Amino acid sequence: MPMGIGAGGDKLVVGEAPATGTCVLRPQGLLDSSTYHRLRDAVITAAVEQPNGVVVDVSSLSVPTASAWAVFSSAGWHIRCWPDTPLALVCHDRKCIAALRNCGVCRHVPVYTSTLDAVAALRTQRSDVARRRARVDLLRGPASVHESRDLVSHWLALWNRRELTSIAQLVVTVLVENVLVHTDSAPTLRLEDTGDAVTVGVQDGAHALATRLERADGGGEDVSGLAIVGALCRHWGNAPMSSGKTVWALIGRENEL
């Protein structure tokens, strides 16, 4: 389904082509400072929704300023820790490939000359990773905090990851409460297990990224909710998406409470 991106929806359009187990995006139009972040967020959104891989065919992009190609390095950086979805580019033009190489994009994101080659490479790359995922839209209100804790406990029990229940419940409490306090959105809860680690993610409709709030007087310890999450988890971060963002935290056995 094509998705309009840019001023008036006509500067850049991102179409999605069907491919079993892999998302293939085909952006068409102008990539510049006015469409940069929206294309980046579209790629990240696809990566969050599709764990097996994302391929972006850039052959129909008009890129007047070479530095704009860095949008794909930025998207790759955002998804590297989570969801760690493989990302690849497809380009049929030698000048385009040279521009990607000169901008350093190829150091972070592989480039192929055909979609079939890119899809095959990503499938091979992710063939050894088994993921279990759960997602639910919560209602906006205090009850969503308790519901999110119950769901996390239920899913981790089903996945035989009960040892992470306490830390996961603490994390989801902080993330859901932050959505209720700092946005007008209803939260969406995501849980993912890769065997090595579990990721707790909470999505909302606000584009402002979550940050650790420092004390106004500059004294004492930073004891905000995200400071606690940062201290107790392996990693945490923001995934800026087309519809807002997902704040996520990665927890492993070393984070058991």
N, C-alpha and C positions, 0 to 999 in steps of 0.2 A: 504494500500500500504506500503510495507516494506521500511525502510529508513536506509541506511548504516551509521553507526557512528563508528569512531575510525580510527586508522592507517590502511590504505589500505581498510577500510570499512569492515574488517573481525573480529575485536575484539569485536564489539558489534553491533547488528542489532536490530532496534526497529520496530516491526510490529504493525499495527493498525487493530483491529478486528471490524467489524460492530456491532453497538448497537444503537438502536433508541434513539436519544437525549443525548447519553453519548458516550464519546470517550474511548475506551478500548485499552491501549497500552500493548504490550507483548515484552519487551526487552529480548534478548537472547545473552549470551556471557559474556565477562569479564567486571566487573565494578571495575575500579581502578582509579588512578590519571590521567591516559591518556584519560579516557572516561567519567570521572565524570561530567565535565562542559557541555559536549555535551549531555549527558543524561538529565541533569538538564534543559538545554535549550529546548530539545525536549518536556519535560513535560510542560514547560511554554508555548511553542508554541501551544500545544494542548489546554491548558487552555484558551489562548487568543482567539483561533478560536472556541472553543466549550464551551459556557457559562453554559450548563446544568450539566457538571461534567466530570471529568477525572478519570478513574480507571487504575491503573498500576499493571499488574500481574507480580510479581517479581520471580515467581517460577523457571524460567529458567536462572536466573542470577548466575554467579560465582563471589563471593565477598571474595577474600582472606584476605582483611583487613577490620575489622568490622566498622571502622570509615567511610568507603565509603558509608555506608547506610545513612549517613547524607545528601546525595544528595537529598533525598525526603523532609527532613526538610527544606533544602535551597529552593527547588522549592516551597514548601508551603508558606514559608516566602515571596517570591517574588510575589506570586499571591494573598496574603491575602487582601491587600488594593484594588488592581485591577489586574485582572478582578473579583476577589473574587469567582473564580470557585471552587466548592467543589472538593477535591482530596482524593482519597482512594487507598489503596494498597490491593492486593490479594496475599496470600501466603498459600500453601498447606502443608508446612513442619514445624513441631513444632520447630526445631532448628532455622530455619529462623525467625520464629515469635519471639522466645526468643532473637535472636540477635537484631532484630528491637526494642524490648522492652528495652534491656540493653543499646542500643545506644540512647534511649530517643526519637526515631522517633515516637513511638506510642502516645506520649504526644501531638504531633502536627498533625499527619496524622493517621486516623483510619485504622486498618488492619482487613480484612475479610478472611475467608477461602474459599469463593467461589465468582466467578465473579457475579453470579446472585444476591447474597446478597448485594454485594457492589453497583451494579447498582441500585437496589431497594432502598437502603438507601440514595443514592445521589439524586434520583428522589424525594423522600419524602422531603429531605432537601431543595431542590430548588423549590418545587411546589408552594410556595407562593410568588415567585419573578418573576415579569413580566418585561422583558427587551425588549427595542427597540434598534436596532442596525443598523448602516449604515456604509458602507465602500466603498472607491473609490481610485483607483490608479491615482495619479496626474503626469503630465509631469514634467520633471526637467527644471526649469526656473522661472524667476520672476513672470510670470503670475499665477503660482501655488499658490502664496500667496493670490492673489485676489480671485482665484477660491475657495480656501479652506474657506475663509471668507464667500463667497456667499453660499457655500454648508452648512456650519454650520448654517447660518441664515435660510436657506430654511428648513433644517431638524428640527430645533428647533421650527419653526412655525408650521410644520406639527404635531409635538408632543405636541403642546400647552405649550412650555417652552420658550416663547419669552423673559421672564424676565431675562434669562441667556445669551441672545444673545451677549450683549456687552462684558462681561467677557470671554465668549467662543471664540469670535472673536479675542480678545487680545491674549489669550493663543495660539490659532492655528497659529496666525501670528508669535509669537516667535518660536514655535516648527518647523514650516515649514521653516522659515528663517534659523534656526540652521542646518537643514538638508542640505540646499543649500550651506551654508557657510562652514560647517565642514565635509561634506561627499561628495562622488561622486555619491550619490544615487538619484533616483527620490522618492519623499515622497509618502507614502500611508496614507490617512486620515481615521481615525476611530472615530465614535461618538456613544456613548451609553447612554441610559437613563434608570435608574432603578426606577424612581419615586422619590426617596429620593435625588438622585444626578445625574449629567451628567458628563461623562468622555470624555475628548478630548484626542485622542491618535494619534501620528504620527510615522509611522514605516519607518525605513530606512535599508539599507543593510550593515551598519558598525557595527562591534561588540564592538567597544569602547563605553563605557557607557557615557551618557551625564552627565556633572558635572557643578556646578557653578564655573565660573572662577573668582579668586580673583585678585585684582589689583596687578600689578607687583611690585609697590613701597611700597605695604603694607599699604598705607594710604587711607583715605577717605572711602566712602561707597561703598559696592559692589552693582552695579546697572546693572549687567548683566541681560539678558532677563530671565534666569531661576531664578534669585533672585526675579525678579518681579512676576513671576509665583508662586514661593514659598510663597511670601508674600500675594498674592491675592486669592490663592486656598486652599482648605481643605487639600489636599495632592498632591504630585507629585512624580514621580519615573521612573525607568527604568524596562522594562520587557525584559531581555536578551532572544533572540529567536534563533532558528536554522539558520535563514536567516539574522540575524542582531539584531535589538532591536526595541522596541516600547517605546517611551517616552510619558508618560501619565500625565494628571492632572485631579483631581477630584474636581468638583465645585458643591456647593449647594446654597440654597437660601441666606445663610449668605454671599455669595461672590458676590451678585448682585452689579453692578456698577450703 
